[in-house]
């Protein structure tokens, strides 16, 4: 829900394995204190948005076992605190962004 974006002090969001449907909400970009995001093992569809680049504190992002499509945005490489990135078992295309690891 859009109200998720108002949780500005939230550090961990784990909703893995809940059969969530729909797309990744743009309001995730408002969670700038988030350190761990786990949306894995759901039924999420759509593309990965550039709004995730605002998650500057994020160290771990798990969004595996969904049905996400498209390419990973170059902006993911700007998440300098990111240590774990798992988009396995989706329907993504293309290659990894050149910005990852820079």
Secondary structure by P-SEA (a helix, b strand, c coil): cccccccccccccccccccccccccccccccccccbbbbccccccccccccccccccccbbbbccccccccccccccccccccccccccccccccccccccc
